[in-house]
Amino acid sequence: MAMTVRPLDGGLVDRMIELADLPWSLEAYEDAFVRNGWHATGEDGEAVIGWYEPWPIAGEEGVDDWWLVLGEWPGCRDGREVVCEHAECRTDCSVLMPFAYFADPDDPEEWEREQGPFLGRPDCRPDAPREDFQAEYERAARLLRERLGEPLPEGIVKPDDADQCLVWERGGSWVILLMGTEWISYGAYDQVAIEVRPKI
């Protein structure tokens, strides 16, 4: 068993809630990413954000790196400032911030050879039990409740890959706390994450 955790403080939770307050336009979201320092700089000095992929935001790759998982970029194809209400333009829009990962391999050495240096990271707790992973979910739930109140009744929104989730409505968005399989690794480990997505 092993777990890595990006320390989830109130500031990171606030940043995700601020995203939920934005209109779902490319301009609004990319401006917010620049304010947060979650962007790269292109050859011409312009801000670059890699929508529809894992997007690194901190740390050294393969050592202590952390990332967001970005869905389709917000808005219509008609312009950066357009806020679109079309369901087909919103279906795959999301910003997911994973902050805890957990693995329970039968053979840790073989798992490490196949998956990379997860167990060798300085922020990895190699002997962390699943109860500690669950505690990270519950700690994030407390932080979100302090800011957003009680979540909606169970079942209103549930992402396909969530084993557990809590959902809050915030303006035109859902704020979702989820625990479930992390599919970028083909299910090698589980994750706890906060996700913001538009209501459809």
C-alpha positions, 0 to 999 in steps of 0.5 A: 500500500502506498499513498502520495498527497499534495497538501490540500489547503484552503487556498487550493480549495478556494481556487477551484471554487473561484473557477466554478464562479466563472462564466464557461468561456475560454477567455475567463478560464484561461485568464484564471489559469494565468492568475493562478500560474497554471499556464506555460508560455509559448514562443511568442510569449502568449499563455498556453494551456493544454486543454483535453489532457493532463496539465502539469502545474507544479514540481519536477516531472517524474519526481514531485510533479502535480497536474490538473486533468483538463477536459474540453475547453470551455465555450463555443468555437465562435470566440474566446469570450463566448459563453455557450449554452449548447449541451454538446459544447459543455458535455466534456468540459471540466477541470479536475484537480487530483490531490491524493493517489493510492495504490495497493499492488500485490508486488510493489517492485513489479508495480514500480517497474511498470508504473514509474517512480510512484513509490520513490517520490519524496511525498510518498508514504509507502505504508499508508493504509486505505484508511488514510486515503479515505481520511484525505477525502473526508478532510477535503469534504470538511473544507468544501462544507466550510465554504459551500455548505451541505452538498446536494442529495446523493445521486443528482450528479455522479461522474462515471469513474467515482466510487464516492462523491459529494456534489455542490451547485455553484452558479452555473457549475457543479463542484464535485469531490470524488474518489475513484479510479485514476484512468490516465494510469489505466487504473493503476491507482485510485485518486481523490480529486475536486472537479469543476464542470458546467451544468448541462 
